[in-house]
């Protein structure tokens, strides 16, 4: 099993933290996204969508998309449980993880990819053809980040973790999202005490260094 | 168990088809998205994100997000299997379903929500505050739809279904995506014979009428 990875990108980090929580160590192959290596023929032969992370199994099967990769790992190595134990907890963790992705990571990605010069003509991840940045979409992304942080702080005022009372994949996604948002100066607002408390706790876990 | 539903919207239809494939019949509560009823206090008390579908369990637990709802149903009613049987098939179906969502449904949603007059100031689903349509994002969405259809036809030239050789949640997502795209005159290109063959087969299933 080996992981096509990119050290500085937020999505592959989600898988790395997931692996560390499971105490699994696998081979990593570094792909440089800033240099556009994910859009060159060598990597497109591995994943035609040009996206990292991608997991390659020993039988050659390729799995992309963070949560699909984590699903495979969770099924093969069930403990510690990161995606729920029964129908209800699995569904609620999946729902909360999607809130982080849709309301948080997607808004951050819109704000980031539509503003930084290096991606001015590559405004969508994994798309080979020229795609121009849209300044209004960067603004829309920033408004989304504000909503995401407000909702997260409210949720964490009554829950220990992002999906209830147990650490889960949703915390991993949110931690990577928050650290990603710092790139565009959108760290957790200082006054969001509940999110600050949560962030301190999850950042103190050994896995966060992945 | 009851479902907050909207007859004409593509995402709740994915859950309705999933339920029909499982031969389950549950209570439905209709919410009118065009009239903005999903953004009014009564529904926001059910789901603060203002999104449909939302599933309410008999114990009052609320689950939103299509795939999280389907996960709950799949776990409670495993047959017929729609989300995989082992680690590899679960991961591959999840990956393919996400391709449909990210490359297909998201592009279609960008093209639709940023062009139709009724959503000119409500360009993101579920967001209460005014969000103006972005014409360039509509164009970007249309380019994404073209890429999605090209990749789908290529995949279906060597696979019977959207995620391999078995009907799955990925077919349900893709069927609803294709029928949604017809609203903005982006039906399957006539020359895409493999996608046409697949579409005829999945549309002929009784569940497609949900």
Interface residues (C-beta under 8 A of the other chain):
Chain A: X48 X49 X57 X61 X63 X64 X65 X67 X68 X69 X71 X72 X75 X76 X86 X87 X88 X90 X91 X92 X94 X95 X98 X99 X103 X123 X124 X127 X129 X131 X132 X134 X136 X137 X140 X143 X144 X147 X151
Chain B: X48 X49 X57 X61 X63 X64 X65 X67 X68 X69 X71 X72 X75 X76 X86 X87 X88 X90 X91 X92 X94 X95 X98 X99 X103 X123 X124 X127 X129 X131 X132 X134 X136 X137 X140 X143 X144 X147 X151
